[in-house]
């Protein structure tokens, strides 16, 4: 969401080089002091927004109690609980994107003895599409079918399975073309030569055109709320969804 903040009257500073470096972890403590002092000293009372950010959670004990702190969580992972749970008392509002995720949080609160009063801080705000075609978008699904993937790398995204699918389809000489959009490790790009859009361009009109130009969407192992799947269906693509 960085592009929303790149404005003439806004100064953007990226500090992750210091705060996320385990070899100079002392810098993380220093930046907690710098950021908390800056926030606490604002003339107009600010609001603090955290989006599943390790550094953000560790900043919360150092902020004034009258400053509202909101947290957005798009999914639930039990391992990440140990990151935010120690700081839950400092978070005023938590936003989830579906009742299913709230149920997962409730179960974890019961399991690990987290006071259930903090469930009352949770509100649900579902995602929606920024743009939906006014009329049904026609697709002919002519051969070769165009199979595509849009997203980032990582275990959740199962990029290695996508690579295997592509290799298997090529060995079978199936009438398929593959296109990728997102951020991947360089070895994948060298192997495939299929890169269509960079991560920075994976939004807005460029993404809509990508959906329009392709037929079958490959998906992740799981999604908190599958915007890319809803977008694909809005433009007539068929999502291929499977767990393994």
Backbone as numpy.savetxt, mean C-alpha at the origin, in Angstrom:
# Nx Ny Nz CAx CAy CAz Cx Cy Cz
1.77 8.78 -1.85 0.95 10.01 -1.85 1.80 11.28 -1.85
3.08 11.10 -2.08 3.99 12.26 -2.01 3.56 13.37 -2.95
3.00 13.01 -4.11 2.66 14.03 -5.11 1.60 15.00 -4.60
0.79 14.59 -3.61 -0.20 15.49 -3.05 0.44 16.61 -2.23
1.66 16.40 -1.76 2.31 17.36 -0.88 3.38 18.19 -1.58
3.67 17.85 -2.82 4.68 18.62 -3.56 4.01 19.89 -4.10
3.99 20.92 -3.27 3.33 22.18 -3.59 4.30 23.33 -3.33
4.06 24.50 -3.92 4.99 25.63 -3.77 5.20 26.05 -2.32
4.18 25.92 -1.48 4.30 26.37 -0.08 4.60 25.24 0.88
4.99 24.07 0.37 5.27 22.92 1.23 6.71 22.46 1.03
7.41 22.27 2.14 8.77 21.75 2.09 8.75 20.27 2.47
9.21 19.43 1.57 9.22 17.98 1.80 10.65 17.54 2.11
10.82 16.87 3.24 12.13 16.35 3.62 12.04 14.84 3.81
12.88 14.12 3.12 12.91 12.67 3.23 14.01 12.27 4.22
13.61 11.57 5.28 14.57 11.27 6.36 14.81 9.77 6.51
14.22 8.96 5.63 14.33 7.52 5.82 15.76 6.99 5.72
16.62 7.72 5.01 18.02 7.30 4.93 18.64 7.21 6.32
18.18 8.08 7.22 18.70 8.10 8.59 17.85 7.25 9.52
16.54 7.39 9.43 15.67 6.72 10.41 15.54 5.23 10.17
15.76 4.75 8.95 15.58 3.33 8.63 16.89 2.57 8.54
17.99 3.21 8.88 19.30 2.58 8.78 19.67 1.95 10.13
19.66 0.61 10.20 19.94 -0.09 11.45 21.39 0.05 11.90
22.28 0.40 10.99 23.69 0.54 11.34 23.98 1.87 12.04
23.07 2.83 11.87 23.22 4.11 12.58 21.90 4.42 13.30
21.46 3.46 14.09 20.13 3.57 14.70 20.03 4.76 15.65
21.18 5.25 16.12 21.15 6.43 16.97 20.51 7.61 16.26
20.59 7.62 14.93 19.99 8.73 14.17 18.47 8.71 14.29
17.90 7.52 14.45 16.45 7.41 14.63 16.01 8.16 15.88
16.76 8.02 16.97 16.44 8.72 18.21 16.56 10.23 18.03
17.59 10.66 17.32 17.78 12.10 17.09 16.62 12.69 16.31
16.18 11.98 15.26 15.10 12.51 14.44 13.76 12.45 15.17
13.59 11.55 16.12 12.37 11.58 16.94 12.32 12.89 17.71
13.47 13.31 18.24 13.52 14.57 18.96 13.29 15.76 18.04
13.90 15.75 16.87 13.76 16.86 15.92 12.30 16.99 15.47
11.71 15.86 15.07 10.34 15.90 14.54 9.32 16.23 15.63
9.46 15.65 16.80 8.51 15.93 17.88 8.59 17.39 18.32
9.80 17.94 18.38 9.94 19.35 18.76 9.30 20.25 17.72
9.47 19.91 16.46 8.87 20.71 15.38 7.35 20.67 15.46
6.80 19.48 15.68 5.34 19.32 15.75 4.79 20.02 16.98
5.41 19.83 18.12 4.91 20.40 19.38 4.98 21.92 19.41
5.87 22.51 18.63 6.08 23.96 18.69 5.26 24.73 17.66
4.40 24.06 16.91 3.58 24.75 15.92 2.60 25.72 16.59
2.46 26.90 16.01 1.53 27.89 16.58 0.09 27.43 16.44
-0.22 26.89 15.29 -1.55 26.30 15.10 -1.45 24.81 15.40
-2.35 24.32 16.25 -2.26 22.93 16.68 -2.37 22.00 15.47
-1.37 21.17 15.23 -1.40 20.29 14.06 -2.15 19.00 14.35
-2.36 18.23 13.31 -2.85 16.86 13.43 -1.78 15.95 12.82
-1.57 14.80 13.42 -0.52 13.89 12.98 -1.16 12.65 12.37
-0.70 12.29 11.18 -1.22 11.14 10.46 -0.11 10.11 10.30
-0.40 8.86 10.67 0.54 7.76 10.55 -0.08 6.70 9.64
0.69 6.21 8.70 0.21 5.14 7.82 1.06 3.90 7.97
0.85 3.16 9.07 1.63 1.95 9.35 3.13 2.23 9.25
3.55 3.27 9.95 4.94 3.73 9.88 5.64 3.47 11.21
6.69 2.66 11.18 7.44 2.32 12.38 7.93 3.57 13.10
8.55 4.48 12.35 9.07 5.71 12.95 7.93 6.55 13.53
6.79 6.59 12.82 5.65 7.37 13.29 5.15 6.90 14.63
5.05 5.59 14.81 4.59 5.06 16.10 5.56 5.44 17.23
6.84 5.34 16.97 7.84 5.65 17.99 7.89 7.14 18.32
7.32 7.94 17.43 7.27 9.38 17.66 6.13 9.76 18.63
5.09 8.95 18.68 3.86 9.32 19.40 4.06 9.64 20.89
4.90 8.94 21.66 5.03 9.29 23.08 5.61 10.67 23.33
6.27 11.23 22.32 6.96 12.52 22.48 6.09 13.70 22.05
4.87 13.42 21.58 3.99 14.50 21.12 3.05 14.94 22.24
2.67 16.20 22.20 1.73 16.73 23.18 0.43 15.94 23.15
-0.16 15.74 24.33 -1.37 14.93 24.42 -2.57 15.60 23.77
-2.53 16.92 23.56 -3.67 17.59 22.94 -3.60 17.56 21.43
-2.56 16.96 20.86 -2.43 16.83 19.41 -3.06 15.52 18.97
-3.99 15.59 18.04 -4.69 14.39 17.59 -3.78 13.56 16.68
-3.73 12.27 16.96 -2.92 11.34 16.18 -3.84 10.31 15.54
-3.80 10.23 14.22 -4.62 9.27 13.48 -3.72 8.26 12.78
-4.23 7.05 12.65 -3.45 5.96 12.08 -4.30 5.25 11.03
-3.74 5.05 9.85 -4.43 4.33 8.77 -3.78 2.98 8.58
-4.59 1.92 8.62 -4.08 0.56 8.42 -4.89 -0.09 7.31
-4.23 -0.49 6.23 -4.95 -1.06 5.10 -5.05 -2.58 5.18
-4.36 -3.17 6.17 -4.43 -4.63 6.32 -4.00 -4.99 7.73
-4.10 -6.28 8.09 -3.68 -6.73 9.41 -2.64 -7.83 9.28
-1.52 -7.67 10.01 -0.50 -8.69 10.10 -0.14 -8.85 11.58
-0.16 -10.08 12.07 0.13 -10.31 13.48 1.55 -9.88 13.83
2.49 -10.04 12.90 3.88 -9.66 13.18 4.02 -8.15 13.36
3.20 -7.38 12.64 3.30 -5.92 12.74 2.67 -5.41 14.04
1.88 -6.26 14.70 1.25 -5.88 15.96 2.30 -5.44 16.97
3.46 -6.08 16.96 4.49 -5.75 17.93 5.13 -4.39 17.65
4.84 -3.82 16.50 5.34 -2.49 16.19 4.43 -1.41 16.77
3.11 -1.56 16.55 2.20 -0.50 16.97 1.59 -0.69 18.35
1.48 -1.94 18.82 0.79 -2.20 20.09 1.38 -1.43 21.28
2.71 -1.30 21.41 3.24 -0.55 22.56 2.84 0.92 22.58
2.35 1.43 21.45 2.05 2.86 21.35 0.55 3.13 21.18
-0.27 2.10 21.35 -1.70 2.25 21.07 -2.36 3.28 21.98
-1.83 3.45 23.17 -2.42 4.41 24.11 -2.29 5.85 23.64
-1.37 6.10 22.73 -1.14 7.47 22.25 -1.92 7.79 20.97
-2.55 6.79 20.37 -3.24 6.97 19.09 -4.72 7.24 19.34
-5.20 8.38 18.86 -6.58 8.80 19.11 -7.58 8.14 18.18
-7.18 7.90 16.95 -8.13 7.40 15.94 -7.40 6.45 15.00
-8.04 5.32 14.71 -7.46 4.37 13.77 -8.49 4.12 12.68
-8.05 4.20 11.44 -8.94 4.04 10.30 -8.60 2.73 9.60
-9.60 1.87 9.46 -9.47 0.62 8.73 -10.35 0.69 7.49
-10.11 -0.21 6.54 -10.82 -0.11 5.27 -11.89 -1.17 5.08
-12.08 -2.07 6.07 -13.15 -3.06 5.93 -13.48 -3.67 7.29
-14.73 -4.11 7.48 -15.12 -4.77 8.73 -14.31 -6.05 8.99
-13.88 -6.72 7.93 -13.11 -7.96 8.09 -11.80 -7.68 8.82
-11.15 -6.56 8.47 -9.89 -6.21 9.13 -10.14 -5.82 10.58
-11.26 -5.15 10.84 -11.59 -4.80 12.22 -11.79 -6.07 13.05
-12.42 -7.08 12.48 -12.61 -8.35 13.19 -11.26 -8.98 13.53
-10.31 -8.90 12.59 -8.97 -9.45 12.85 -8.29 -8.71 14.00
-8.46 -7.39 14.05 -7.88 -6.61 15.14 -8.54 -6.98 16.47
-9.85 -7.13 16.47 -10.56 -7.48 17.70 -10.08 -8.82 18.24
-9.92 -9.79 17.37 -9.42 -11.10 17.79 -8.02 -11.01 18.37
-7.18 -10.19 17.76 -5.81 -10.05 18.27 -5.79 -9.34 19.62
-6.69 -8.38 19.81 -6.77 -7.69 21.10 -7.10 -8.69 22.20
-8.07 -9.57 21.92 -8.48 -10.58 22.90 -7.34 -11.56 23.15
-6.69 -11.99 22.09 -5.64 -13.00 22.19 -4.44 -12.50 22.99
-4.06 -11.23 22.77 -2.84 -10.72 23.40 -3.11 -9.80 24.60
-4.36 -9.73 25.03 -4.68 -8.98 26.23 -4.62 -7.48 26.08
-4.84 -6.98 24.87 -4.88 -5.53 24.65 -6.26 -5.03 25.07
-6.35 -3.99 25.89 -7.65 -3.50 26.35 -8.62 -3.24 25.20
-9.82 -3.78 25.32 -10.81 -3.66 24.25 -11.34 -2.24 24.09
-11.05 -1.36 25.05 -11.51 0.02 24.92 -10.90 0.69 23.68
-9.75 0.18 23.23 -9.12 0.79 22.07 -9.82 0.40 20.76
-10.67 -0.59 20.81 -11.49 -0.92 19.63 -12.42 0.24 19.29
-12.84 0.98 20.33 -13.76 2.11 20.12 -13.10 3.23 19.32
-11.78 3.23 19.24 -11.08 4.26 18.46 -11.05 3.95 16.97
-11.54 2.77 16.61 -11.46 2.34 15.21 -12.69 2.80 14.44
-12.46 3.34 13.26 -13.55 3.66 12.34 -13.23 3.05 10.99
-14.26 2.73 10.24 -14.09 2.07 8.94 -14.42 3.06 7.82
-13.47 3.25 6.93 -13.67 4.09 5.74 -13.21 3.26 4.54
-14.15 2.80 3.74 -13.81 1.93 2.62 -13.26 2.74 1.45
-12.39 2.10 0.70 -11.86 2.72 -0.51 -12.95 2.83 -1.57
-12.73 3.70 -2.51 -13.60 3.76 -3.68 -12.74 4.15 -4.88
-13.25 3.92 -6.06 -12.51 4.26 -7.27 -12.64 5.76 -7.54
-11.53 6.36 -7.95 -11.56 7.78 -8.31 -12.31 7.99 -9.61
-12.29 6.97 -10.46 -12.89 7.14 -11.77 -13.54 5.82 -12.20
-14.76 5.89 -12.66 -15.46 4.73 -13.21 -16.00 5.13 -14.58
-15.75 4.31 -15.61 -16.25 4.66 -16.95 -17.78 4.85 -16.96
-18.23 5.85 -17.70 -19.66 6.12 -17.76 -20.41 5.03 -18.53
-19.72 4.41 -19.46 -20.34 3.33 -20.24 -19.44 2.10 -20.16
-20.00 0.95 -20.45 -19.23 -0.29 -20.42 -18.08 -0.21 -21.41
-16.88 -0.51 -20.93 -15.71 -0.44 -21.80 -15.59 -1.75 -22.58
-15.65 -1.69 -23.91 -15.63 -2.92 -24.72 -14.22 -3.49 -24.88
-14.12 -4.81 -24.79 -12.87 -5.50 -25.07 -13.16 -6.70 -25.96
-12.28 -6.92 -26.92 -12.50 -8.00 -27.89 -11.85 -9.31 -27.46
-10.84 -9.24 -26.59 -10.11 -10.42 -26.13 -9.57 -11.24 -27.30
-9.03 -10.52 -28.27 -8.41 -11.19 -29.41 -7.07 -11.79 -28.99
-6.66 -12.84 -29.69 -5.35 -13.43 -29.46 -4.27 -12.60 -30.15
-3.12 -12.48 -29.54 -2.76 -13.02 -28.23 -3.39 -12.23 -27.09
-3.87 -12.94 -26.08 -4.41 -12.28 -24.90 -3.29 -11.53 -24.18
-3.63 -10.40 -23.65 -2.65 -9.56 -22.97 -2.83 -9.70 -21.46
-1.87 -10.36 -20.81 -1.90 -10.61 -19.38 -0.99 -9.59 -18.70
-1.46 -9.02 -17.60 -0.67 -7.95 -16.99 -0.72 -8.00 -15.47
0.25 -7.32 -14.88 0.35 -7.19 -13.42 0.70 -5.74 -13.11
0.11 -5.20 -12.05 0.40 -3.82 -11.64 0.59 -3.78 -10.14
1.73 -3.30 -9.68 1.99 -3.19 -8.25 3.47 -3.13 -7.96
3.80 -3.34 -6.71 5.20 -3.32 -6.29 5.70 -4.76 -6.17
6.97 -4.90 -5.82 7.52 -6.22 -5.55 7.24 -6.63 -4.12
7.88 -7.69 -3.67 7.70 -8.14 -2.29 7.00 -9.48 -2.21
7.07 -10.11 -1.03 6.50 -11.45 -0.86 5.01 -11.49 -1.11
4.29 -10.47 -0.63 2.84 -10.44 -0.79 2.45 -10.44 -2.27
3.29 -9.85 -3.10 2.95 -9.70 -4.51 3.32 -10.91 -5.36
4.07 -11.84 -4.80 4.37 -13.12 -5.47 4.96 -12.93 -6.87
5.90 -12.01 -6.98 6.47 -11.73 -8.30 7.16 -12.97 -8.87
7.75 -13.79 -7.99 8.43 -15.00 -8.47 7.46 -15.98 -9.13
6.20 -15.98 -8.66 5.18 -16.84 -9.29 4.82 -16.28 -10.67
4.74 -14.96 -10.76 4.46 -14.34 -12.06 5.55 -14.70 -13.05
6.81 -14.68 -12.60 7.92 -15.06 -13.47 7.77 -16.50 -13.93
7.38 -17.39 -13.01 7.19 -18.81 -13.36 6.06 -18.98 -14.35
4.98 -18.23 -14.15 3.85 -18.30 -15.08 4.28 -17.89 -16.48
5.02 -16.79 -16.55 5.48 -16.30 -17.84 6.38 -17.32 -18.53
7.32 -17.87 -17.78 8.24 -18.86 -18.36 7.50 -20.11 -18.83
6.53 -20.59 -18.03 5.77 -21.78 -18.40 4.94 -21.52 -19.65
4.30 -20.38 -19.73 3.47 -20.06 -20.89 4.32 -19.94 -22.16
5.53 -19.43 -22.00 6.42 -19.30 -23.15 6.88 -20.68 -23.63
7.16 -21.58 -22.67 7.56 -22.95 -23.04 6.45 -23.67 -23.79
5.20 -23.40 -23.40 4.05 -24.01 -24.06 3.64 -23.27 -25.33
4.32 -22.14 -25.58 4.03 -21.34 -26.78 2.57 -20.91 -26.83
2.04 -20.51 -25.69 0.65 -20.07 -25.62 0.50 -18.67 -26.23
-0.65 -18.38 -26.80 -0.88 -17.06 -27.43 -1.14 -15.98 -26.38
-0.12 -15.64 -25.62 -0.24 -14.67 -24.54 0.90 -13.66 -24.61
0.58 -12.43 -24.25 1.59 -11.40 -24.06 1.53 -10.94 -22.61
2.69 -10.65 -22.02 2.74 -10.24 -20.62 3.29 -8.83 -20.50
2.63 -8.05 -19.63 3.06 -6.68 -19.37 3.07 -6.44 -17.87
4.08 -5.72 -17.39 4.21 -5.42 -15.97 4.26 -3.91 -15.77
3.72 -3.47 -14.64 3.82 -2.07 -14.25 4.09 -2.02 -12.76
5.08 -1.23 -12.35 5.36 -1.12 -10.92 6.84 -1.03 -10.64
7.22 -1.41 -9.42 8.62 -1.37 -9.01 9.08 -2.78 -8.70
10.12 -3.22 -9.38 10.64 -4.57 -9.21 12.15 -4.51 -9.10
12.72 -5.60 -8.62 14.17 -5.67 -8.59 14.69 -5.77 -10.02
15.86 -5.21 -10.25 16.39 -5.08 -11.59 16.53 -6.42 -12.31
16.81 -7.51 -11.57 16.99 -8.79 -12.25 15.71 -9.24 -12.95
14.55 -8.85 -12.39 13.30 -9.20 -13.04 13.14 -8.43 -14.34
13.53 -7.16 -14.33 13.38 -6.33 -15.52 14.31 -6.80 -16.63
15.54 -7.14 -16.25 16.49 -7.63 -17.25 15.99 -8.93 -17.87
15.36 -9.76 -17.05 14.87 -11.05 -17.52 13.69 -10.89 -18.48
12.81 -9.94 -18.19 11.53 -9.90 -18.90 11.46 -8.89 -20.05
12.10 -7.75 -19.88 11.97 -6.66 -20.85 10.51 -6.31 -21.12
9.71 -6.31 -20.06 8.28 -6.11 -20.23 7.76 -4.88 -19.48
8.65 -4.08 -18.97 8.23 -2.96 -18.13 7.43 -1.95 -18.94
6.23 -1.61 -18.44 5.38 -0.65 -19.12 5.37 0.70 -18.40
5.12 0.67 -17.08 5.03 1.89 -16.31 5.91 1.78 -15.08
6.54 2.89 -14.69 7.30 2.91 -13.45 6.33 3.08 -12.29
6.84 2.87 -11.06 6.01 3.02 -9.87 5.45 4.44 -9.76
6.24 5.43 -10.13 5.80 6.82 -10.01 4.64 7.13 -10.96
4.56 6.41 -12.08 3.50 6.67 -13.06 2.32 5.71 -12.92
2.38 4.88 -11.85 1.35 3.86 -11.67 0.13 4.47 -10.99
-0.50 5.44 -11.64 -1.65 6.11 -11.05 -2.34 6.93 -12.14
-3.57 7.30 -11.85 -4.30 8.21 -12.71 -4.50 7.70 -14.12
-4.47 8.61 -15.07 -4.79 8.30 -16.45 -3.86 7.24 -17.05
-2.59 7.27 -16.69 -1.65 6.27 -17.21 -2.07 4.86 -16.81
-2.52 4.72 -15.57 -2.95 3.41 -15.08 -4.24 2.98 -15.76
-5.15 3.93 -15.97 -6.41 3.60 -16.65 -6.14 3.11 -18.07
-5.23 3.76 -18.76 -4.89 3.32 -20.11 -4.25 1.94 -20.10
-3.50 1.65 -19.06 -2.88 0.34 -18.92 -3.95 -0.75 -18.77
-4.96 -0.47 -17.96 -6.08 -1.41 -17.82 -6.80 -1.61 -19.16
-7.02 -0.52 -19.86 -7.75 -0.59 -21.13 -7.02 -1.43 -22.17
-5.70 -1.36 -22.15 -4.90 -2.00 -23.20 -4.66 -3.49 -22.96
-5.08 -4.00 -21.79 -4.79 -5.39 -21.45 -6.05 -6.14 -21.06
-5.93 -7.47 -20.95 -7.12 -8.32 -20.83 -7.26 -9.05 -19.50
-6.18 -9.64 -18.98 -6.27 -10.49 -17.80 -5.27 -9.99 -16.76
-5.76 -9.73 -15.54 -4.94 -9.17 -14.48 -4.45 -10.27 -13.54
-3.14 -10.36 -13.34 -2.57 -11.23 -12.31 -2.57 -10.47 -10.98
-2.83 -11.18 -9.88 -3.05 -10.50 -8.61 -2.09 -10.98 -7.52
-2.15 -10.30 -6.38 -1.31 -10.62 -5.23 -1.88 -11.79 -4.46
-1.10 -12.26 -3.47 -1.59 -13.32 -2.59 -2.75 -12.82 -1.74
-2.71 -11.54 -1.37 -3.78 -10.96 -0.57 -3.79 -9.45 -0.79
-4.93 -8.85 -0.56 -5.08 -7.40 -0.67 -5.92 -6.91 0.49
-5.52 -5.79 1.09 -6.35 -5.21 2.13 -7.69 -4.78 1.55
-7.65 -4.07 0.47 -8.85 -3.67 -0.27 -8.39 -3.50 -1.72
-8.83 -4.38 -2.61 -8.19 -4.51 -3.94 -8.58 -3.45 -4.95
-8.01 -2.26 -4.81 -8.30 -1.18 -5.74 -7.96 -1.59 -7.17
-6.78 -2.20 -7.36 -6.35 -2.55 -8.72 -7.31 -3.55 -9.35
-7.88 -4.45 -8.56 -8.85 -5.41 -9.10 -10.13 -4.71 -9.50
-10.60 -3.78 -8.67 -11.82 -3.04 -9.00 -11.62 -2.17 -10.24
-10.44 -1.55 -10.34 -10.14 -0.76 -11.53 -10.13 -1.64 -12.77
-9.48 -2.80 -12.68 -9.39 -3.70 -13.82 -10.78 -4.11 -14.29
-11.65 -4.48 -13.35 -13.01 -4.89 -13.71 -13.81 -3.73 -14.31
-13.57 -2.51 -13.80 -14.27 -1.34 -14.35 -13.93 -1.12 -15.82
-12.72 -1.56 -16.22 -12.30 -1.40 -17.61 -12.37 -2.71 -18.39
-13.16 -3.67 -17.88 -13.45 -4.88 -18.64 -12.42 -5.98 -18.57
-11.40 -5.84 -17.72 -10.39 -6.88 -17.59 -10.88 -7.99 -16.66
-10.27 -9.16 -16.79 -10.64 -10.30 -15.95 -9.53 -10.55 -14.93
-9.82 -10.42 -13.64 -8.79 -10.71 -12.61 -8.60 -12.22 -12.46
-7.37 -12.65 -12.43 -7.03 -14.05 -12.19 -6.59 -14.15 -10.74
-7.43 -14.72 -9.90 -7.21 -14.72 -8.44 -7.02 -16.15 -7.96
-5.93 -16.41 -7.29 -5.68 -17.75 -6.75 -4.74 -17.67 -5.58
-4.94 -18.53 -4.60 -4.03 -18.63 -3.46 -3.13 -19.86 -3.65
-1.95 -19.79 -3.07 -1.06 -20.93 -3.15 -0.30 -21.09 -1.85
